[in-house]
C-alpha cells in the first residue's frame, strides 16, 4: 500500500518531467532551420486582412468621426458644461 502512495505522489512530477523532455526533444529538430518571414495578414483564412486590424481601423474611424463632430459643435457656456 505504501508503494501505491509513493507512485501516486510521484506521478505528477514524473509526468511533467517527461512532457518537458519530449517537448524539448521535438523543438531541437527545427533549431537549425531559419523561420520563414511572416506576413502580417497571412494565416487568416477567408480574410484579406487580419480581422483584429480591421476592427482597430473601424474603431479609429469612428473615434475620428466623433472627435470631428464634437469639434464642430459651438462651445457651450460654462453653466451648461458643469451640469
Buried (B, 14 or more C-beta within 10 A) or exposed (E): EEEEEEEEEEEEEEEEEEEEEEEEEEEEEEEEEEEEEEEEEEEBEEEEEBEEEEEEEEEEEEEEEEEEEEEEEEEEEEEEEEE
